């Protein structure tokens, strides 16, 4: 009986890591896959907004 419990605990510990890997893969893929109505991924959208902010703030800093 003791050996069965140890094997069962070992199998339960390994299943959590597989769940984390699957969940992480889903989250990462959702960041890089394009969103259908916009055809732009979230990473591209974020980088575009960051570039626009930098262009506007650079313009403001160049004013006397």
PyMOL Python script that loads the backbone (N, CA, C, O; Angstrom):
from pymol import cmd

cmd.read_pdbstr("""\
ATOM      1  N   UNK A   1       0.806  -1.200   0.000  1.00  0.00           N
ATOM      2  CA  UNK A   1       0.000   0.000   0.000  1.00  0.00           C
ATOM      3  C   UNK A   1       0.848   1.262   0.000  1.00  0.00           C
ATOM      4  O   UNK A   1       0.484   2.251  -0.636  1.00  0.00           O
ATOM      5  N   UNK A   2       1.958   1.241   0.696  1.00  0.00           N
ATOM      6  CA  UNK A   2       2.799   2.425   0.794  1.00  0.00           C
ATOM      7  C   UNK A   2       3.398   2.757  -0.567  1.00  0.00           C
ATOM      8  O   UNK A   2       3.471   3.927  -0.944  1.00  0.00           O
ATOM      9  N   UNK A   3       3.824   1.744  -1.300  1.00  0.00           N
ATOM     10  CA  UNK A   3       4.414   1.992  -2.601  1.00  0.00           C
ATOM     11  C   UNK A   3       3.387   2.569  -3.568  1.00  0.00           C
ATOM     12  O   UNK A   3       3.729   3.426  -4.383  1.00  0.00           O
ATOM     13  N   UNK A   4       2.172   2.130  -3.496  1.00  0.00           N
ATOM     14  CA  UNK A   4       1.130   2.648  -4.381  1.00  0.00           C
ATOM     15  C   UNK A   4       0.878   4.137  -4.119  1.00  0.00           C
ATOM     16  O   UNK A   4       0.682   4.912  -5.055  1.00  0.00           O
ATOM     17  N   UNK A   5       0.886   4.523  -2.856  1.00  0.00           N
ATOM     18  CA  UNK A   5       0.677   5.931  -2.531  1.00  0.00           C
ATOM     19  C   UNK A   5       1.827   6.797  -3.031  1.00  0.00           C
ATOM     20  O   UNK A   5       1.596   7.912  -3.500  1.00  0.00           O
ATOM     21  N   UNK A   6       3.060   6.305  -2.939  1.00  0.00           N
ATOM     22  CA  UNK A   6       4.199   7.084  -3.418  1.00  0.00           C
ATOM     23  C   UNK A   6       4.159   7.257  -4.926  1.00  0.00           C
ATOM     24  O   UNK A   6       4.473   8.334  -5.434  1.00  0.00           O
ATOM     25  N   UNK A   7       3.777   6.212  -5.649  1.00  0.00           N
ATOM     26  CA  UNK A   7       3.669   6.303  -7.100  1.00  0.00           C
ATOM     27  C   UNK A   7       2.557   7.266  -7.472  1.00  0.00           C
ATOM     28  O   UNK A   7       2.703   8.058  -8.403  1.00  0.00           O
ATOM     29  N   UNK A   8       1.473   7.204  -6.767  1.00  0.00           N
ATOM     30  CA  UNK A   8       0.352   8.094  -7.062  1.00  0.00           C
ATOM     31  C   UNK A   8       0.728   9.555  -6.819  1.00  0.00           C
ATOM     32  O   UNK A   8       0.365  10.417  -7.619  1.00  0.00           O
ATOM     33  N   UNK A   9       1.434   9.848  -5.754  1.00  0.00           N
ATOM     34  CA  UNK A   9       1.862  11.211  -5.481  1.00  0.00           C
ATOM     35  C   UNK A   9       2.827  11.698  -6.554  1.00  0.00           C
ATOM     36  O   UNK A   9       2.767  12.858  -6.960  1.00  0.00           O
ATOM     37  N   UNK A  10       3.711  10.826  -7.014  1.00  0.00           N
ATOM     38  CA  UNK A  10       4.664  11.206  -8.050  1.00  0.00           C
ATOM     39  C   UNK A  10       3.932  11.570  -9.337  1.00  0.00           C
ATOM     40  O   UNK A  10       4.290  12.548  -9.993  1.00  0.00           O
ATOM     41  N   UNK A  11       2.926  10.810  -9.701  1.00  0.00           N
ATOM     42  CA  UNK A  11       2.170  11.096 -10.920  1.00  0.00           C
ATOM     43  C   UNK A  11       1.376  12.383 -10.793  1.00  0.00           C
ATOM     44  O   UNK A  11       1.236  13.108 -11.778  1.00  0.00           O
ATOM     45  N   UNK A  12       0.858  12.688  -9.635  1.00  0.00           N
ATOM     46  CA  UNK A  12       0.106  13.923  -9.445  1.00  0.00           C
ATOM     47  C   UNK A  12       1.019  15.140  -9.539  1.00  0.00           C
ATOM     48  O   UNK A  12       0.594  16.179 -10.044  1.00  0.00           O
ATOM     49  N   UNK A  13       2.237  15.043  -9.077  1.00  0.00           N
ATOM     50  CA  UNK A  13       3.162  16.166  -9.152  1.00  0.00           C
ATOM     51  C   UNK A  13       3.536  16.477 -10.597  1.00  0.00           C
ATOM     52  O   UNK A  13       3.692  17.649 -10.939  1.00  0.00           O
ATOM     53  N   UNK A  14       3.682  15.497 -11.433  1.00  0.00           N
ATOM     54  CA  UNK A  14       4.060  15.722 -12.818  1.00  0.00           C
ATOM     55  C   UNK A  14       2.950  16.311 -13.657  1.00  0.00           C
ATOM     56  O   UNK A  14       3.228  16.989 -14.646  1.00  0.00           O
ATOM     57  N   UNK A  15       1.716  16.077 -13.299  1.00  0.00           N
ATOM     58  CA  UNK A  15       0.610  16.565 -14.120  1.00  0.00           C
ATOM     59  C   UNK A  15       0.474  18.078 -14.038  1.00  0.00           C
ATOM     60  O   UNK A  15       0.000  18.697 -14.990  1.00  0.00           O
ATOM     61  N   UNK A  16       0.871  18.683 -12.943  1.00  0.00           N
ATOM     62  CA  UNK A  16       0.763  20.135 -12.815  1.00  0.00           C
ATOM     63  C   UNK A  16       1.718  20.838 -13.772  1.00  0.00           C
ATOM     64  O   UNK A  16       1.373  21.880 -14.329  1.00  0.00           O
ATOM     65  N   UNK A  17       2.901  20.291 -13.968  1.00  0.00           N
ATOM     66  CA  UNK A  17       3.852  20.934 -14.873  1.00  0.00           C
ATOM     67  C   UNK A  17       3.354  20.882 -16.316  1.00  0.00           C
ATOM     68  O   UNK A  17       3.591  21.817 -17.081  1.00  0.00           O
ATOM     69  N   UNK A  18       2.679  19.818 -16.692  1.00  0.00           N
ATOM     70  CA  UNK A  18       2.121  19.731 -18.040  1.00  0.00           C
ATOM     71  C   UNK A  18       1.017  20.772 -18.220  1.00  0.00           C
ATOM     72  O   UNK A  18       0.917  21.386 -19.282  1.00  0.00           O
ATOM     73  N   UNK A  19       0.204  20.973 -17.213  1.00  0.00           N
ATOM     74  CA  UNK A  19      -0.840  21.993 -17.295  1.00  0.00           C
ATOM     75  C   UNK A  19      -0.240  23.380 -17.442  1.00  0.00           C
ATOM     76  O   UNK A  19      -0.743  24.186 -18.224  1.00  0.00           O
ATOM     77  N   UNK A  20       0.815  23.672 -16.713  1.00  0.00           N
ATOM     78  CA  UNK A  20       1.465  24.975 -16.822  1.00  0.00           C
ATOM     79  C   UNK A  20       2.080  25.175 -18.201  1.00  0.00           C
ATOM     80  O   UNK A  20       2.024  26.276 -18.749  1.00  0.00           O
ATOM     81  N   UNK A  21       2.661  24.134 -18.761  1.00  0.00           N
ATOM     82  CA  UNK A  21       3.254  24.235 -20.096  1.00  0.00           C
ATOM     83  C   UNK A  21       2.172  24.498 -21.139  1.00  0.00           C
ATOM     84  O   UNK A  21       2.348  25.351 -22.008  1.00  0.00           O
ATOM     85  N   UNK A  22       1.070  23.785 -21.063  1.00  0.00           N
ATOM     86  CA  UNK A  22      -0.017  23.976 -22.026  1.00  0.00           C
ATOM     87  C   UNK A  22      -0.614  25.369 -21.886  1.00  0.00           C
ATOM     88  O   UNK A  22      -0.855  26.043 -22.888  1.00  0.00           O
ATOM     89  N   UNK A  23      -0.852  25.803 -20.669  1.00  0.00           N
ATOM     90  CA  UNK A  23      -1.423  27.135 -20.441  1.00  0.00           C
ATOM     91  C   UNK A  23      -0.465  28.227 -20.906  1.00  0.00           C
ATOM     92  O   UNK A  23      -0.898  29.203 -21.518  1.00  0.00           O
ATOM     93  N   UNK A  24       0.806  28.080 -20.630  1.00  0.00           N
ATOM     94  CA  UNK A  24       1.796  29.064 -21.076  1.00  0.00           C
ATOM     95  C   UNK A  24       1.872  29.118 -22.596  1.00  0.00           C
ATOM     96  O   UNK A  24       1.973  30.202 -23.170  1.00  0.00           O
ATOM     97  N   UNK A  25       1.825  27.974 -23.246  1.00  0.00           N
ATOM     98  CA  UNK A  25       1.858  27.934 -24.709  1.00  0.00           C
ATOM     99  C   UNK A  25       0.629  28.614 -25.295  1.00  0.00           C
ATOM    100  O   UNK A  25       0.734  29.310 -26.304  1.00  0.00           O
ATOM    101  N   UNK A  26      -0.532  28.423 -24.678  1.00  0.00           N
ATOM    102  CA  UNK A  26      -1.747  29.068 -25.168  1.00  0.00           C
ATOM    103  C   UNK A  26      -1.663  30.587 -25.016  1.00  0.00           C
ATOM    104  O   UNK A  26      -2.055  31.322 -25.922  1.00  0.00           O
ATOM    105  N   UNK A  27      -1.160  31.055 -23.887  1.00  0.00           N
ATOM    106  CA  UNK A  27      -1.053  32.496 -23.665  1.00  0.00           C
ATOM    107  C   UNK A  27      -0.041  33.121 -24.616  1.00  0.00           C
ATOM    108  O   UNK A  27      -0.303  34.179 -25.190  1.00  0.00           O
ATOM    109  N   UNK A  28       1.105  32.485 -24.788  1.00  0.00           N
ATOM    110  CA  UNK A  28       2.130  33.018 -25.687  1.00  0.00           C
ATOM    111  C   UNK A  28       1.641  33.019 -27.128  1.00  0.00           C
ATOM    112  O   UNK A  28       1.875  33.980 -27.860  1.00  0.00           O
ATOM    113  N   UNK A  29       0.969  31.957 -27.542  1.00  0.00           N
ATOM    114  CA  UNK A  29       0.468  31.923 -28.922  1.00  0.00           C
ATOM    115  C   UNK A  29      -0.625  32.959 -29.138  1.00  0.00           C
ATOM    116  O   UNK A  29      -0.742  33.498 -30.239  1.00  0.00           O
ATOM    117  N   UNK A  30      -1.427  33.252 -28.122  1.00  0.00           N
ATOM    118  CA  UNK A  30      -2.462  34.268 -28.288  1.00  0.00           C
ATOM    119  C   UNK A  30      -1.860  35.664 -28.419  1.00  0.00           C
ATOM    120  O   UNK A  30      -2.494  36.552 -28.989  1.00  0.00           O
ATOM    121  N   UNK A  31      -0.661  35.874 -27.910  1.00  0.00           N
ATOM    122  CA  UNK A  31      -0.009  37.170 -28.070  1.00  0.00           C
ATOM    123  C   UNK A  31       0.525  37.375 -29.481  1.00  0.00           C
ATOM    124  O   UNK A  31       0.561  38.506 -29.966  1.00  0.00           O
ATOM    125  N   UNK A  32       0.941  36.301 -30.151  1.00  0.00           N
ATOM    126  CA  UNK A  32       1.578  36.433 -31.448  1.00  0.00           C
ATOM    127  C   UNK A  32       0.660  36.116 -32.629  1.00  0.00           C
ATOM    128  O   UNK A  32       1.001  36.449 -33.764  1.00  0.00           O
ATOM    129  N   UNK A  33      -0.481  35.489 -32.401  1.00  0.00           N
ATOM    130  CA  UNK A  33      -1.400  35.210 -33.496  1.00  0.00           C
ATOM    131  C   UNK A  33      -2.256  36.438 -33.783  1.00  0.00           C
ATOM    132  O   UNK A  33      -2.660  37.135 -32.853  1.00  0.00           O
ATOM    133  N   UNK A  34      -2.539  36.715 -35.054  1.00  0.00           N
ATOM    134  CA  UNK A  34      -3.334  37.905 -35.363  1.00  0.00           C
ATOM    135  C   UNK A  34      -4.788  37.753 -34.919  1.00  0.00           C
ATOM    136  O   UNK A  34      -5.365  36.667 -34.967  1.00  0.00           O
ATOM    137  N   UNK A  35      -5.352  38.861 -34.492  1.00  0.00           N
ATOM    138  CA  UNK A  35      -6.766  38.903 -34.110  1.00  0.00           C
ATOM    139  C   UNK A  35      -7.568  39.064 -35.397  1.00  0.00           C
ATOM    140  O   UNK A  35      -7.255  39.955 -36.186  1.00  0.00           O
ATOM    141  N   UNK A  36      -8.592  38.238 -35.647  1.00  0.00           N
ATOM    142  CA  UNK A  36      -9.277  38.219 -36.944  1.00  0.00           C
ATOM    143  C   UNK A  36      -9.835  39.554 -37.452  1.00  0.00           C
ATOM    144  O   UNK A  36      -9.585  39.869 -38.615  1.00  0.00           O
ATOM    145  N   UNK A  37     -10.557  40.354 -36.690  1.00  0.00           N
ATOM    146  CA  UNK A  37     -11.085  41.570 -37.328  1.00  0.00           C
ATOM    147  C   UNK A  37     -10.009  42.594 -37.670  1.00  0.00           C
ATOM    148  O   UNK A  37     -10.195  43.392 -38.588  1.00  0.00           O
ATOM    149  N   UNK A  38      -8.897  42.590 -36.958  1.00  0.00           N
ATOM    150  CA  UNK A  38      -7.868  43.605 -37.162  1.00  0.00           C
ATOM    151  C   UNK A  38      -6.665  43.083 -37.936  1.00  0.00           C
ATOM    152  O   UNK A  38      -5.902  43.878 -38.485  1.00  0.00           O
ATOM    153  N   UNK A  39      -6.479  41.784 -37.993  1.00  0.00           N
ATOM    154  CA  UNK A  39      -5.334  41.138 -38.645  1.00  0.00           C
ATOM    155  C   UNK A  39      -3.996  41.643 -38.115  1.00  0.00           C
ATOM    156  O   UNK A  39      -3.016  41.726 -38.855  1.00  0.00           O
ATOM    157  N   UNK A  40      -3.964  41.979 -36.827  1.00  0.00           N
ATOM    158  CA  UNK A  40      -2.744  42.426 -36.153  1.00  0.00           C
ATOM    159  C   UNK A  40      -2.669  41.691 -34.825  1.00  0.00           C
ATOM    160  O   UNK A  40      -3.668  41.570 -34.116  1.00  0.00           O
ATOM    161  N   UNK A  41      -1.477  41.198 -34.490  1.00  0.00           N
ATOM    162  CA  UNK A  41      -1.327  40.529 -33.201  1.00  0.00           C
ATOM    163  C   UNK A  41      -1.219  41.569 -32.089  1.00  0.00           C
ATOM    164  O   UNK A  41      -1.003  42.752 -32.350  1.00  0.00           O
ATOM    165  N   UNK A  42      -1.369  41.117 -30.861  1.00  0.00           N
ATOM    166  CA  UNK A  42      -1.282  42.035 -29.729  1.00  0.00           C
ATOM    167  C   UNK A  42       0.116  42.619 -29.579  1.00  0.00           C
ATOM    168  O   UNK A  42       0.268  43.769 -29.166  1.00  0.00           O
ATOM    169  N   UNK A  43       1.133  41.838 -29.909  1.00  0.00           N
ATOM    170  CA  UNK A  43       2.509  42.329 -29.824  1.00  0.00           C
ATOM    171  C   UNK A  43       2.733  43.421 -30.867  1.00  0.00           C
ATOM    172  O   UNK A  43       3.339  44.448 -30.562  1.00  0.00           O
ATOM    173  N   UNK A  44       2.251  43.214 -32.098  1.00  0.00           N
ATOM    174  CA  UNK A  44       2.378  44.239 -33.136  1.00  0.00           C
ATOM    175  C   UNK A  44       1.631  45.509 -32.754  1.00  0.00           C
ATOM    176  O   UNK A  44       2.129  46.617 -32.949  1.00  0.00           O
ATOM    177  N   UNK A  45       0.433  45.337 -32.209  1.00  0.00           N
ATOM    178  CA  UNK A  45      -0.354  46.491 -31.788  1.00  0.00           C
ATOM    179  C   UNK A  45       0.367  47.280 -30.698  1.00  0.00           C
ATOM    180  O   UNK A  45       0.403  48.509 -30.743  1.00  0.00           O
ATOM    181  N   UNK A  46       0.936  46.584 -29.726  1.00  0.00           N
ATOM    182  CA  UNK A  46       1.668  47.248 -28.655  1.00  0.00           C
ATOM    183  C   UNK A  46       2.894  47.982 -29.189  1.00  0.00           C
ATOM    184  O   UNK A  46       3.161  49.115 -28.787  1.00  0.00           O
ATOM    185  N   UNK A  47       3.642  47.345 -30.091  1.00  0.00           N
ATOM    186  CA  UNK A  47       4.830  47.990 -30.646  1.00  0.00           C
ATOM    187  C   UNK A  47       4.467  49.203 -31.489  1.00  0.00           C
ATOM    188  O   UNK A  47       5.191  50.199 -31.472  1.00  0.00           O
ATOM    189  N   UNK A  48       3.356  49.142 -32.229  1.00  0.00           N
ATOM    190  CA  UNK A  48       2.908  50.302 -33.009  1.00  0.00           C
ATOM    191  C   UNK A  48       2.533  51.468 -32.104  1.00  0.00           C
ATOM    192  O   UNK A  48       2.881  52.614 -32.391  1.00  0.00           O
ATOM    193  N   UNK A  49       1.827  51.186 -31.012  1.00  0.00           N
ATOM    194  CA  UNK A  49       1.470  52.267 -30.091  1.00  0.00           C
ATOM    195  C   UNK A  49       2.711  52.829 -29.401  1.00  0.00           C
ATOM    196  O   UNK A  49       2.780  54.031 -29.143  1.00  0.00           O
ATOM    197  N   UNK A  50       3.681  51.985 -29.101  1.00  0.00           N
ATOM    198  CA  UNK A  50       4.917  52.460 -28.494  1.00  0.00           C
ATOM    199  C   UNK A  50       5.691  53.351 -29.457  1.00  0.00           C
ATOM    200  O   UNK A  50       6.246  54.369 -29.044  1.00  0.00           O
ATOM    201  N   UNK A  51       5.735  52.980 -30.743  1.00  0.00           N
ATOM    202  CA  UNK A  51       6.408  53.815 -31.744  1.00  0.00           C
ATOM    203  C   UNK A  51       5.702  55.152 -31.907  1.00  0.00           C
ATOM    204  O   UNK A  51       6.357  56.187 -32.024  1.00  0.00           O
ATOM    205  N   UNK A  52       4.374  55.141 -31.916  1.00  0.00           N
ATOM    206  CA  UNK A  52       3.616  56.385 -32.035  1.00  0.00           C
ATOM    207  C   UNK A  52       3.850  57.281 -30.825  1.00  0.00           C
ATOM    208  O   UNK A  52       3.998  58.493 -30.978  1.00  0.00           O
ATOM    209  N   UNK A  53       3.886  56.713 -29.641  1.00  0.00           N
ATOM    210  CA  UNK A  53       4.161  57.505 -28.441  1.00  0.00           C
ATOM    211  C   UNK A  53       5.560  58.097 -28.500  1.00  0.00           C
ATOM    212  O   UNK A  53       5.756  59.259 -28.142  1.00  0.00           O
ATOM    213  N   UNK A  54       6.532  57.313 -28.946  1.00  0.00           N
ATOM    214  CA  UNK A  54       7.902  57.810 -29.026  1.00  0.00           C
ATOM    215  C   UNK A  54       8.000  58.933 -30.050  1.00  0.00           C
ATOM    216  O   UNK A  54       8.689  59.925 -29.813  1.00  0.00           O
ATOM    217  N   UNK A  55       7.325  58.792 -31.178  1.00  0.00           N
ATOM    218  CA  UNK A  55       7.360  59.843 -32.199  1.00  0.00           C
ATOM    219  C   UNK A  55       6.746  61.136 -31.663  1.00  0.00           C
ATOM    220  O   UNK A  55       7.277  62.219 -31.907  1.00  0.00           O
ATOM    221  N   UNK A  56       5.637  61.032 -30.938  1.00  0.00           N
ATOM    222  CA  UNK A  56       5.001  62.228 -30.389  1.00  0.00           C
ATOM    223  C   UNK A  56       5.832  62.846 -29.285  1.00  0.00           C
ATOM    224  O   UNK A  56       5.971  64.069 -29.241  1.00  0.00           O
ATOM    225  N   UNK A  57       6.384  62.054 -28.402  1.00  0.00           N
ATOM    226  CA  UNK A  57       7.182  62.613 -27.313  1.00  0.00           C
ATOM    227  C   UNK A  57       8.498  63.178 -27.813  1.00  0.00           C
ATOM    228  O   UNK A  57       9.000  64.147 -27.243  1.00  0.00           O
ATOM    229  N   UNK A  58       9.079  62.596 -28.876  1.00  0.00           N
ATOM    230  CA  UNK A  58      10.292  63.156 -29.458  1.00  0.00           C
ATOM    231  C   UNK A  58      10.004  64.515 -30.082  1.00  0.00           C
ATOM    232  O   UNK A  58      10.815  65.436 -29.984  1.00  0.00           O
ATOM    233  N   UNK A  59       8.856  64.633 -30.717  1.00  0.00           N
ATOM    234  CA  UNK A  59       8.459  65.913 -31.293  1.00  0.00           C
ATOM    235  C   UNK A  59       8.277  66.959 -30.194  1.00  0.00           C
ATOM    236  O   UNK A  59       8.732  68.094 -30.340  1.00  0.00           O
ATOM    237  N   UNK A  60       7.624  66.592 -29.110  1.00  0.00           N
ATOM    238  CA  UNK A  60       7.424  67.536 -28.011  1.00  0.00           C
ATOM    239  C   UNK A  60       8.746  67.943 -27.364  1.00  0.00           C
ATOM    240  O   UNK A  60       8.910  69.101 -26.981  1.00  0.00           O
ATOM    241  N   UNK A  61       9.680  67.018 -27.239  1.00  0.00           N
ATOM    242  CA  UNK A  61      10.970  67.349 -26.647  1.00  0.00           C
ATOM    243  C   UNK A  61      11.825  68.221 -27.545  1.00  0.00           C
ATOM    244  O   UNK A  61      12.696  68.939 -27.055  1.00  0.00           O
ATOM    245  N   UNK A  62      11.597  68.175 -28.851  1.00  0.00           N
ATOM    246  CA  UNK A  62      12.389  68.980 -29.776  1.00  0.00           C
ATOM    247  C   UNK A  62      11.916  70.422 -29.826  1.00  0.00           C
ATOM    248  O   UNK A  62      12.630  71.286 -30.336  1.00  0.00           O
ATOM    249  N   UNK A  63      10.732  70.699 -29.309  1.00  0.00           N
ATOM    250  CA  UNK A  63      10.247  72.088 -29.308  1.00  0.00           C
ATOM    251  C   UNK A  63      11.035  72.921 -28.308  1.00  0.00           C
ATOM    252  O   UNK A  63      11.404  72.426 -27.243  1.00  0.00           O
ATOM    253  N   UNK A  64      11.299  74.202 -28.646  1.00  0.00           N
ATOM    254  CA  UNK A  64      12.057  75.039 -27.715  1.00  0.00           C
ATOM    255  C   UNK A  64      11.259  75.440 -26.484  1.00  0.00           C
ATOM    256  O   UNK A  64      11.775  76.145 -25.617  1.00  0.00           O
TER     257      UNK A  64
END
""", "prot")
cmd.dss("prot")
cmd.show_as("cartoon", "prot")
cmd.util.cbc("prot")
cmd.orient("prot")
